[in-house]
Every structure is written in structure tokens, then in C-alpha cells.
């Protein structure tokens, strides 16, 4: 029973879910399994250009340095506590940026073994 039913308030329809709005996110269990496979590879800096709320990248915060980016600032709000000397949490438009621009914006310098780890965005732009 919803709070609306309990209070006797009629609702014409339920509020739209993320799926209804065209937003899809990686499940935690899948993200963990994928991260464990990727951690076996040789790299020391990771870039997640479409991090959403961080399901994939959260498994790397403790042991790696990197960038978690999503154009939508409301998604990256949950990750702001990880924004420190090891991690950059940003909201750049990577689709309309060159690799060189992004490397400069993110301040990636030195001899890094880069890993780009992402689940491309599936936001369909539905309202």
C-alpha cells in the first residue's frame, strides 16, 4: 500500500521510474564482477567517461587513481566524497571534446598506464 492509498489520495498514475525516463544503470553485482576481471590487467590510472552514479568505478577508488566523469551533475553528486588528490569527479561533455582536451582538463600527466573502463550511456532522453 502506498502512502497515497493510506491517506486516501487518488493518483492518476505513478511517478515515472528511471526506466520510464529512459535511464539505465549497471547493477551492483555485475559491476563488481566486471571490476574484478579488469583489476587483473596492467594499468595504474583509470578513466570512466560515462560514470553515471558510479556503479562500475566505485570498485577502483581505494586502490587506483583516476577520473569519474558524467555530463549529468545530478548523477555524480553521490561520488563527490571521493574527489581528492587521487580522483577527479567531473561533468565534462566527452562526446564533444577531443582526447587532448580531456587529458588537459583532467590534468593527466606523466607516464601513466591508462585504462578506459565504461559502460556507454543508455539514457534515451525520454521525459
Secondary structure, 3 states (H helix, E strand, C coil): CCHHHHCCCCCCCCCCCCCCCCCCCCCHHHHHHHHHHHCCCCCCEEEECCCCCCCCHHHHCCCCEEEEECCCHHHHHHHHHHCCCCEEEECCCCCCCCHHHHHHHHCCCCCCCEEECCCCCCCCCCC
